[in-house]
């Protein structure tokens, strides 16, 4: 399981989740926002969101 525990926050946002990063074996807090119907912005962070990284996932065709 890569993503777990996400809760709907309203509009196109989910938060309070966990993301597992298999390359380093770490778990990070997670916030996701949906930008359009084919794009997710995932923000993984430790502690507070400013200390994190955003990835953009696009739906495969």
mmJSON file of the N, C-alpha and C atoms, coordinates in Angstrom:
{"data_MODEL":{"atom_site":{
"group_PDB":["ATOM","ATOM","ATOM","ATOM","ATOM","ATOM","ATOM","ATOM","ATOM","ATOM","ATOM","ATOM","ATOM","ATOM","ATOM","ATOM","ATOM","ATOM","ATOM","ATOM","ATOM","ATOM","ATOM","ATOM","ATOM","ATOM","ATOM","ATOM","ATOM","ATOM","ATOM","ATOM","ATOM","ATOM","ATOM","ATOM","ATOM","ATOM","ATOM","ATOM","ATOM","ATOM","ATOM","ATOM","ATOM","ATOM","ATOM","ATOM","ATOM","ATOM","ATOM","ATOM","ATOM","ATOM","ATOM","ATOM","ATOM","ATOM","ATOM","ATOM","ATOM","ATOM","ATOM","ATOM","ATOM","ATOM","ATOM","ATOM","ATOM","ATOM","ATOM","ATOM","ATOM","ATOM","ATOM","ATOM","ATOM","ATOM","ATOM","ATOM","ATOM","ATOM","ATOM","ATOM","ATOM","ATOM","ATOM","ATOM","ATOM","ATOM","ATOM","ATOM","ATOM","ATOM","ATOM","ATOM","ATOM","ATOM","ATOM","ATOM","ATOM","ATOM","ATOM","ATOM","ATOM","ATOM","ATOM","ATOM","ATOM","ATOM","ATOM","ATOM","ATOM","ATOM","ATOM","ATOM","ATOM","ATOM","ATOM","ATOM","ATOM","ATOM","ATOM","ATOM","ATOM","ATOM","ATOM","ATOM","ATOM","ATOM","ATOM","ATOM","ATOM","ATOM","ATOM","ATOM","ATOM","ATOM","ATOM","ATOM","ATOM","ATOM","ATOM","ATOM","ATOM","ATOM","ATOM","ATOM","ATOM","ATOM","ATOM","ATOM","ATOM","ATOM","ATOM","ATOM","ATOM","ATOM","ATOM","ATOM","ATOM","ATOM","ATOM","ATOM","ATOM","ATOM","ATOM","ATOM","ATOM","ATOM","ATOM","ATOM","ATOM","ATOM","ATOM","ATOM","ATOM","ATOM","ATOM","ATOM","ATOM","ATOM","ATOM"],
"id":[1,2,3,4,5,6,7,8,9,10,11,12,13,14,15,16,17,18,19,20,21,22,23,24,25,26,27,28,29,30,31,32,33,34,35,36,37,38,39,40,41,42,43,44,45,46,47,48,49,50,51,52,53,54,55,56,57,58,59,60,61,62,63,64,65,66,67,68,69,70,71,72,73,74,75,76,77,78,79,80,81,82,83,84,85,86,87,88,89,90,91,92,93,94,95,96,97,98,99,100,101,102,103,104,105,106,107,108,109,110,111,112,113,114,115,116,117,118,119,120,121,122,123,124,125,126,127,128,129,130,131,132,133,134,135,136,137,138,139,140,141,142,143,144,145,146,147,148,149,150,151,152,153,154,155,156,157,158,159,160,161,162,163,164,165,166,167,168,169,170,171,172,173,174,175,176,177,178,179,180,181,182,183],
"type_symbol":["N","C","C","N","C","C","N","C","C","N","C","C","N","C","C","N","C","C","N","C","C","N","C","C","N","C","C","N","C","C","N","C","C","N","C","C","N","C","C","N","C","C","N","C","C","N","C","C","N","C","C","N","C","C","N","C","C","N","C","C","N","C","C","N","C","C","N","C","C","N","C","C","N","C","C","N","C","C","N","C","C","N","C","C","N","C","C","N","C","C","N","C","C","N","C","C","N","C","C","N","C","C","N","C","C","N","C","C","N","C","C","N","C","C","N","C","C","N","C","C","N","C","C","N","C","C","N","C","C","N","C","C","N","C","C","N","C","C","N","C","C","N","C","C","N","C","C","N","C","C","N","C","C","N","C","C","N","C","C","N","C","C","N","C","C","N","C","C","N","C","C","N","C","C","N","C","C","N","C","C","N","C","C"],
"label_atom_id":["N","CA","C","N","CA","C","N","CA","C","N","CA","C","N","CA","C","N","CA","C","N","CA","C","N","CA","C","N","CA","C","N","CA","C","N","CA","C","N","CA","C","N","CA","C","N","CA","C","N","CA","C","N","CA","C","N","CA","C","N","CA","C","N","CA","C","N","CA","C","N","CA","C","N","CA","C","N","CA","C","N","CA","C","N","CA","C","N","CA","C","N","CA","C","N","CA","C","N","CA","C","N","CA","C","N","CA","C","N","CA","C","N","CA","C","N","CA","C","N","CA","C","N","CA","C","N","CA","C","N","CA","C","N","CA","C","N","CA","C","N","CA","C","N","CA","C","N","CA","C","N","CA","C","N","CA","C","N","CA","C","N","CA","C","N","CA","C","N","CA","C","N","CA","C","N","CA","C","N","CA","C","N","CA","C","N","CA","C","N","CA","C","N","CA","C","N","CA","C","N","CA","C","N","CA","C","N","CA","C","N","CA","C"],
"label_alt_id":[null,null,null,null,null,null,null,null,null,null,null,null,null,null,null,null,null,null,null,null,null,null,null,null,null,null,null,null,null,null,null,null,null,null,null,null,null,null,null,null,null,null,null,null,null,null,null,null,null,null,null,null,null,null,null,null,null,null,null,null,null,null,null,null,null,null,null,null,null,null,null,null,null,null,null,null,null,null,null,null,null,null,null,null,null,null,null,null,null,null,null,null,null,null,null,null,null,null,null,null,null,null,null,null,null,null,null,null,null,null,null,null,null,null,null,null,null,null,null,null,null,null,null,null,null,null,null,null,null,null,null,null,null,null,null,null,null,null,null,null,null,null,null,null,null,null,null,null,null,null,null,null,null,null,null,null,null,null,null,null,null,null,null,null,null,null,null,null,null,null,null,null,null,null,null,null,null,null,null,null,null,null,null],
"label_comp_id":["UNK","UNK","UNK","UNK","UNK","UNK","UNK","UNK","UNK","UNK","UNK","UNK","UNK","UNK","UNK","UNK","UNK","UNK","UNK","UNK","UNK","UNK","UNK","UNK","UNK","UNK","UNK","UNK","UNK","UNK","UNK","UNK","UNK","UNK","UNK","UNK","UNK","UNK","UNK","UNK","UNK","UNK","UNK","UNK","UNK","UNK","UNK","UNK","UNK","UNK","UNK","UNK","UNK","UNK","UNK","UNK","UNK","UNK","UNK","UNK","UNK","UNK","UNK","UNK","UNK","UNK","UNK","UNK","UNK","UNK","UNK","UNK","UNK","UNK","UNK","UNK","UNK","UNK","UNK","UNK","UNK","UNK","UNK","UNK","UNK","UNK","UNK","UNK","UNK","UNK","UNK","UNK","UNK","UNK","UNK","UNK","UNK","UNK","UNK","UNK","UNK","UNK","UNK","UNK","UNK","UNK","UNK","UNK","UNK","UNK","UNK","UNK","UNK","UNK","UNK","UNK","UNK","UNK","UNK","UNK","UNK","UNK","UNK","UNK","UNK","UNK","UNK","UNK","UNK","UNK","UNK","UNK","UNK","UNK","UNK","UNK","UNK","UNK","UNK","UNK","UNK","UNK","UNK","UNK","UNK","UNK","UNK","UNK","UNK","UNK","UNK","UNK","UNK","UNK","UNK","UNK","UNK","UNK","UNK","UNK","UNK","UNK","UNK","UNK","UNK","UNK","UNK","UNK","UNK","UNK","UNK","UNK","UNK","UNK","UNK","UNK","UNK","UNK","UNK","UNK","UNK","UNK","UNK"],
"label_asym_id":["A","A","A","A","A","A","A","A","A","A","A","A","A","A","A","A","A","A","A","A","A","A","A","A","A","A","A","A","A","A","A","A","A","A","A","A","A","A","A","A","A","A","A","A","A","A","A","A","A","A","A","A","A","A","A","A","A","A","A","A","A","A","A","A","A","A","A","A","A","A","A","A","A","A","A","A","A","A","A","A","A","A","A","A","A","A","A","A","A","A","A","A","A","A","A","A","A","A","A","A","A","A","A","A","A","A","A","A","A","A","A","A","A","A","A","A","A","A","A","A","A","A","A","A","A","A","A","A","A","A","A","A","A","A","A","A","A","A","A","A","A","A","A","A","A","A","A","A","A","A","A","A","A","A","A","A","A","A","A","A","A","A","A","A","A","A","A","A","A","A","A","A","A","A","A","A","A","A","A","A","A","A","A"],
"label_entity_id":["1","1","1","1","1","1","1","1","1","1","1","1","1","1","1","1","1","1","1","1","1","1","1","1","1","1","1","1","1","1","1","1","1","1","1","1","1","1","1","1","1","1","1","1","1","1","1","1","1","1","1","1","1","1","1","1","1","1","1","1","1","1","1","1","1","1","1","1","1","1","1","1","1","1","1","1","1","1","1","1","1","1","1","1","1","1","1","1","1","1","1","1","1","1","1","1","1","1","1","1","1","1","1","1","1","1","1","1","1","1","1","1","1","1","1","1","1","1","1","1","1","1","1","1","1","1","1","1","1","1","1","1","1","1","1","1","1","1","1","1","1","1","1","1","1","1","1","1","1","1","1","1","1","1","1","1","1","1","1","1","1","1","1","1","1","1","1","1","1","1","1","1","1","1","1","1","1","1","1","1","1","1","1"],
"label_seq_id":[1,1,1,2,2,2,3,3,3,4,4,4,5,5,5,6,6,6,7,7,7,8,8,8,9,9,9,10,10,10,11,11,11,12,12,12,13,13,13,14,14,14,15,15,15,16,16,16,17,17,17,18,18,18,19,19,19,20,20,20,21,21,21,22,22,22,23,23,23,24,24,24,25,25,25,26,26,26,27,27,27,28,28,28,29,29,29,30,30,30,31,31,31,32,32,32,33,33,33,34,34,34,35,35,35,36,36,36,37,37,37,38,38,38,39,39,39,40,40,40,41,41,41,42,42,42,43,43,43,44,44,44,45,45,45,46,46,46,47,47,47,48,48,48,49,49,49,50,50,50,51,51,51,52,52,52,53,53,53,54,54,54,55,55,55,56,56,56,57,57,57,58,58,58,59,59,59,60,60,60,61,61,61],
"pdbx_PDB_ins_code":[null,null,null,null,null,null,null,null,null,null,null,null,null,null,null,null,null,null,null,null,null,null,null,null,null,null,null,null,null,null,null,null,null,null,null,null,null,null,null,null,null,null,null,null,null,null,null,null,null,null,null,null,null,null,null,null,null,null,null,null,null,null,null,null,null,null,null,null,null,null,null,null,null,null,null,null,null,null,null,null,null,null,null,null,null,null,null,null,null,null,null,null,null,null,null,null,null,null,null,null,null,null,null,null,null,null,null,null,null,null,null,null,null,null,null,null,null,null,null,null,null,null,null,null,null,null,null,null,null,null,null,null,null,null,null,null,null,null,null,null,null,null,null,null,null,null,null,null,null,null,null,null,null,null,null,null,null,null,null,null,null,null,null,null,null,null,null,null,null,null,null,null,null,null,null,null,null,null,null,null,null,null,null],
"Cartn_x":[0.856,0.0,0.899,0.652,1.462,0.796,-0.528,-1.284,-2.295,-2.466,-3.509,-3.975,-5.176,-5.718,-6.186,-6.318,-6.733,-8.179,-8.441,-9.793,-10.154,-11.376,-11.864,-11.908,-11.3,-11.238,-12.123,-12.739,-13.616,-13.07,-13.998,-13.644,-12.882,-11.623,-10.824,-9.602,-9.73,-8.59,-8.823,-7.745,-7.729,-6.495,-6.597,-5.461,-5.46,-4.59,-4.445,-4.04,-3.378,-2.977,-1.503,-1.106,0.283,0.681,1.896,2.446,3.713,3.836,5.023,5.944,7.208,8.193,9.141,8.934,9.669,11.167,11.592,13.01,13.857,13.347,14.065,13.385,12.218,11.495,10.843,10.632,10.05,8.559,7.924,6.515,6.424,5.556,5.439,3.968,3.686,2.337,2.014,0.714,0.323,-0.89,-0.83,-1.954,-2.067,-3.277,-3.504,-4.541,-4.269,-5.286,-5.429,-6.667,-6.966,-7.115,-6.243,-6.275,-6.746,-8.019,-8.606,-8.917,-9.518,-9.934,-8.819,-7.65,-6.571,-5.264,-5.248,-4.002,-4.15,-3.233,-3.166,-1.86,-1.936,-0.75,-0.621,0.436,0.671,1.784,1.531,2.524,2.844,4.053,4.518,5.469,5.353,6.162,6.366,7.371,7.648,7.337,6.5,6.183,5.236,5.791,4.96,5.201,4.217,4.202,5.369,5.92,7.025,8.262,8.388,9.511,9.092,8.793,8.317,8.591,7.918,8.099,6.742,6.518,5.283,5.588,4.759,4.827,3.5,3.56,2.352,2.166,1.008,0.662,-0.409,-0.196,-1.13,-1.689,-2.989,-3.649,-3.101,-2.801,-2.334,-3.514,-3.233,-4.291,-4.382],
"Cartn_y":[-1.179,0.0,1.239,2.145,3.352,4.54,4.671,5.758,5.18,5.825,5.362,6.497,6.339,7.23,8.593,8.816,10.136,10.433,11.695,12.15,13.337,13.33,14.41,15.706,16.767,18.066,19.116,18.77,19.709,20.086,20.503,20.876,19.734,19.88,18.848,18.468,18.522,18.302,17.139,16.389,15.316,15.501,15.16,15.322,14.268,14.456,13.556,12.149,12.029,10.718,10.439,9.254,8.796,8.287,8.604,8.056,7.291,6.108,5.274,5.471,5.756,5.977,4.781,3.81,2.546,2.655,3.678,3.825,3.99,4.733,4.955,4.269,3.704,3.019,3.95,5.21,6.183,6.367,6.86,7.239,8.722,9.416,10.861,11.25,12.365,12.92,13.315,13.315,13.523,14.425,15.321,16.158,16.036,15.856,15.721,16.744,17.372,18.201,17.741,17.752,17.311,18.548,18.655,19.799,19.298,19.418,18.854,17.387,16.747,15.358,14.356,14.798,13.866,14.143,15.106,15.485,15.566,14.898,14.966,15.635,16.539,17.13,16.513,15.75,15.08,15.807,16.192,16.878,15.971,15.398,14.583,15.399,15.288,16.138,15.512,16.02,15.639,16.835,16.65,17.749,18.757,19.765,20.786,20.764,21.185,21.049,21.757,22.793,23.517,22.627,21.601,20.663,19.407,19.567,18.428,18.57,17.717,17.679,17.433,18.083,17.89,17.111,16.131,15.384,15.557,15.553,15.645,14.312,13.702,12.426,12.721,12.197,12.37,11.017,10.965,9.722,9.249,7.961,7.363,7.242,7.363,7.246,5.852],
"Cartn_z":[0.0,0.0,0.0,-0.913,-1.029,-0.333,-0.465,0.148,1.126,2.278,3.203,4.109,4.638,5.653,5.186,3.892,3.408,3.774,4.112,4.441,3.566,3.075,2.216,3.015,2.469,3.147,2.495,1.377,0.696,-0.664,-1.538,-2.901,-3.561,-3.844,-4.501,-3.671,-2.349,-1.46,-0.499,-0.245,0.742,1.613,2.885,3.791,4.874,5.868,7.017,6.602,5.454,4.965,5.187,4.769,4.847,3.467,3.05,1.821,2.171,1.6,1.793,0.605,0.873,-0.175,-0.171,-1.079,-1.03,-1.289,-2.01,-2.322,-1.059,-0.074,1.177,2.373,2.144,3.209,4.217,3.842,4.772,4.595,5.654,5.605,5.911,5.165,5.295,5.369,6.015,6.004,4.572,4.241,2.849,2.729,1.745,1.339,-0.176,-0.686,-2.126,-2.574,-3.714,-4.355,-5.798,-6.265,-7.616,-8.499,-9.497,-10.405,-11.763,-12.024,-13.236,-12.992,-13.974,-13.759,-13.99,-14.471,-14.782,-14.044,-13.11,-12.459,-10.946,-10.227,-8.768,-8.354,-7.392,-6.789,-5.393,-5.17,-3.898,-3.159,-1.918,-1.088,0.089,0.082,1.185,2.039,3.374,4.246,5.621,6.319,7.71,8.591,9.582,10.502,9.885,9.208,8.573,7.064,6.325,4.87,4.174,4.791,4.16,3.995,4.832,4.754,4.007,2.733,1.962,0.483,-0.274,-1.722,-2.373,-3.496,-4.268,-5.532,-5.816,-7.069,-7.785,-9.097,-9.914,-10.618,-10.38,-11.03,-12.078,-13.278,-14.385,-14.798,-15.033,-15.43,-16.773,-16.848,-18.115,-19.071,-20.342,-21.346,-21.88],
"occupancy":[1.0,1.0,1.0,1.0,1.0,1.0,1.0,1.0,1.0,1.0,1.0,1.0,1.0,1.0,1.0,1.0,1.0,1.0,1.0,1.0,1.0,1.0,1.0,1.0,1.0,1.0,1.0,1.0,1.0,1.0,1.0,1.0,1.0,1.0,1.0,1.0,1.0,1.0,1.0,1.0,1.0,1.0,1.0,1.0,1.0,1.0,1.0,1.0,1.0,1.0,1.0,1.0,1.0,1.0,1.0,1.0,1.0,1.0,1.0,1.0,1.0,1.0,1.0,1.0,1.0,1.0,1.0,1.0,1.0,1.0,1.0,1.0,1.0,1.0,1.0,1.0,1.0,1.0,1.0,1.0,1.0,1.0,1.0,1.0,1.0,1.0,1.0,1.0,1.0,1.0,1.0,1.0,1.0,1.0,1.0,1.0,1.0,1.0,1.0,1.0,1.0,1.0,1.0,1.0,1.0,1.0,1.0,1.0,1.0,1.0,1.0,1.0,1.0,1.0,1.0,1.0,1.0,1.0,1.0,1.0,1.0,1.0,1.0,1.0,1.0,1.0,1.0,1.0,1.0,1.0,1.0,1.0,1.0,1.0,1.0,1.0,1.0,1.0,1.0,1.0,1.0,1.0,1.0,1.0,1.0,1.0,1.0,1.0,1.0,1.0,1.0,1.0,1.0,1.0,1.0,1.0,1.0,1.0,1.0,1.0,1.0,1.0,1.0,1.0,1.0,1.0,1.0,1.0,1.0,1.0,1.0,1.0,1.0,1.0,1.0,1.0,1.0,1.0,1.0,1.0,1.0,1.0,1.0],
"B_iso_or_equiv":[0.0,0.0,0.0,0.0,0.0,0.0,0.0,0.0,0.0,0.0,0.0,0.0,0.0,0.0,0.0,0.0,0.0,0.0,0.0,0.0,0.0,0.0,0.0,0.0,0.0,0.0,0.0,0.0,0.0,0.0,0.0,0.0,0.0,0.0,0.0,0.0,0.0,0.0,0.0,0.0,0.0,0.0,0.0,0.0,0.0,0.0,0.0,0.0,0.0,0.0,0.0,0.0,0.0,0.0,0.0,0.0,0.0,0.0,0.0,0.0,0.0,0.0,0.0,0.0,0.0,0.0,0.0,0.0,0.0,0.0,0.0,0.0,0.0,0.0,0.0,0.0,0.0,0.0,0.0,0.0,0.0,0.0,0.0,0.0,0.0,0.0,0.0,0.0,0.0,0.0,0.0,0.0,0.0,0.0,0.0,0.0,0.0,0.0,0.0,0.0,0.0,0.0,0.0,0.0,0.0,0.0,0.0,0.0,0.0,0.0,0.0,0.0,0.0,0.0,0.0,0.0,0.0,0.0,0.0,0.0,0.0,0.0,0.0,0.0,0.0,0.0,0.0,0.0,0.0,0.0,0.0,0.0,0.0,0.0,0.0,0.0,0.0,0.0,0.0,0.0,0.0,0.0,0.0,0.0,0.0,0.0,0.0,0.0,0.0,0.0,0.0,0.0,0.0,0.0,0.0,0.0,0.0,0.0,0.0,0.0,0.0,0.0,0.0,0.0,0.0,0.0,0.0,0.0,0.0,0.0,0.0,0.0,0.0,0.0,0.0,0.0,0.0,0.0,0.0,0.0,0.0,0.0,0.0],
"pdbx_formal_charge":[null,null,null,null,null,null,null,null,null,null,null,null,null,null,null,null,null,null,null,null,null,null,null,null,null,null,null,null,null,null,null,null,null,null,null,null,null,null,null,null,null,null,null,null,null,null,null,null,null,null,null,null,null,null,null,null,null,null,null,null,null,null,null,null,null,null,null,null,null,null,null,null,null,null,null,null,null,null,null,null,null,null,null,null,null,null,null,null,null,null,null,null,null,null,null,null,null,null,null,null,null,null,null,null,null,null,null,null,null,null,null,null,null,null,null,null,null,null,null,null,null,null,null,null,null,null,null,null,null,null,null,null,null,null,null,null,null,null,null,null,null,null,null,null,null,null,null,null,null,null,null,null,null,null,null,null,null,null,null,null,null,null,null,null,null,null,null,null,null,null,null,null,null,null,null,null,null,null,null,null,null,null,null],
"auth_seq_id":[1,1,1,2,2,2,3,3,3,4,4,4,5,5,5,6,6,6,7,7,7,8,8,8,9,9,9,10,10,10,11,11,11,12,12,12,13,13,13,14,14,14,15,15,15,16,16,16,17,17,17,18,18,18,19,19,19,20,20,20,21,21,21,22,22,22,23,23,23,24,24,24,25,25,25,26,26,26,27,27,27,28,28,28,29,29,29,30,30,30,31,31,31,32,32,32,33,33,33,34,34,34,35,35,35,36,36,36,37,37,37,38,38,38,39,39,39,40,40,40,41,41,41,42,42,42,43,43,43,44,44,44,45,45,45,46,46,46,47,47,47,48,48,48,49,49,49,50,50,50,51,51,51,52,52,52,53,53,53,54,54,54,55,55,55,56,56,56,57,57,57,58,58,58,59,59,59,60,60,60,61,61,61],
"auth_comp_id":["UNK","UNK","UNK","UNK","UNK","UNK","UNK","UNK","UNK","UNK","UNK","UNK","UNK","UNK","UNK","UNK","UNK","UNK","UNK","UNK","UNK","UNK","UNK","UNK","UNK","UNK","UNK","UNK","UNK","UNK","UNK","UNK","UNK","UNK","UNK","UNK","UNK","UNK","UNK","UNK","UNK","UNK","UNK","UNK","UNK","UNK","UNK","UNK","UNK","UNK","UNK","UNK","UNK","UNK","UNK","UNK","UNK","UNK","UNK","UNK","UNK","UNK","UNK","UNK","UNK","UNK","UNK","UNK","UNK","UNK","UNK","UNK","UNK","UNK","UNK","UNK","UNK","UNK","UNK","UNK","UNK","UNK","UNK","UNK","UNK","UNK","UNK","UNK","UNK","UNK","UNK","UNK","UNK","UNK","UNK","UNK","UNK","UNK","UNK","UNK","UNK","UNK","UNK","UNK","UNK","UNK","UNK","UNK","UNK","UNK","UNK","UNK","UNK","UNK","UNK","UNK","UNK","UNK","UNK","UNK","UNK","UNK","UNK","UNK","UNK","UNK","UNK","UNK","UNK","UNK","UNK","UNK","UNK","UNK","UNK","UNK","UNK","UNK","UNK","UNK","UNK","UNK","UNK","UNK","UNK","UNK","UNK","UNK","UNK","UNK","UNK","UNK","UNK","UNK","UNK","UNK","UNK","UNK","UNK","UNK","UNK","UNK","UNK","UNK","UNK","UNK","UNK","UNK","UNK","UNK","UNK","UNK","UNK","UNK","UNK","UNK","UNK","UNK","UNK","UNK","UNK","UNK","UNK"],
"auth_asym_id":["A","A","A","A","A","A","A","A","A","A","A","A","A","A","A","A","A","A","A","A","A","A","A","A","A","A","A","A","A","A","A","A","A","A","A","A","A","A","A","A","A","A","A","A","A","A","A","A","A","A","A","A","A","A","A","A","A","A","A","A","A","A","A","A","A","A","A","A","A","A","A","A","A","A","A","A","A","A","A","A","A","A","A","A","A","A","A","A","A","A","A","A","A","A","A","A","A","A","A","A","A","A","A","A","A","A","A","A","A","A","A","A","A","A","A","A","A","A","A","A","A","A","A","A","A","A","A","A","A","A","A","A","A","A","A","A","A","A","A","A","A","A","A","A","A","A","A","A","A","A","A","A","A","A","A","A","A","A","A","A","A","A","A","A","A","A","A","A","A","A","A","A","A","A","A","A","A","A","A","A","A","A","A"],
"auth_atom_id":["N","CA","C","N","CA","C","N","CA","C","N","CA","C","N","CA","C","N","CA","C","N","CA","C","N","CA","C","N","CA","C","N","CA","C","N","CA","C","N","CA","C","N","CA","C","N","CA","C","N","CA","C","N","CA","C","N","CA","C","N","CA","C","N","CA","C","N","CA","C","N","CA","C","N","CA","C","N","CA","C","N","CA","C","N","CA","C","N","CA","C","N","CA","C","N","CA","C","N","CA","C","N","CA","C","N","CA","C","N","CA","C","N","CA","C","N","CA","C","N","CA","C","N","CA","C","N","CA","C","N","CA","C","N","CA","C","N","CA","C","N","CA","C","N","CA","C","N","CA","C","N","CA","C","N","CA","C","N","CA","C","N","CA","C","N","CA","C","N","CA","C","N","CA","C","N","CA","C","N","CA","C","N","CA","C","N","CA","C","N","CA","C","N","CA","C","N","CA","C","N","CA","C","N","CA","C","N","CA","C","N","CA","C"],
"pdbx_PDB_model_num":[1,1,1,1,1,1,1,1,1,1,1,1,1,1,1,1,1,1,1,1,1,1,1,1,1,1,1,1,1,1,1,1,1,1,1,1,1,1,1,1,1,1,1,1,1,1,1,1,1,1,1,1,1,1,1,1,1,1,1,1,1,1,1,1,1,1,1,1,1,1,1,1,1,1,1,1,1,1,1,1,1,1,1,1,1,1,1,1,1,1,1,1,1,1,1,1,1,1,1,1,1,1,1,1,1,1,1,1,1,1,1,1,1,1,1,1,1,1,1,1,1,1,1,1,1,1,1,1,1,1,1,1,1,1,1,1,1,1,1,1,1,1,1,1,1,1,1,1,1,1,1,1,1,1,1,1,1,1,1,1,1,1,1,1,1,1,1,1,1,1,1,1,1,1,1,1,1,1,1,1,1,1,1]
}}}
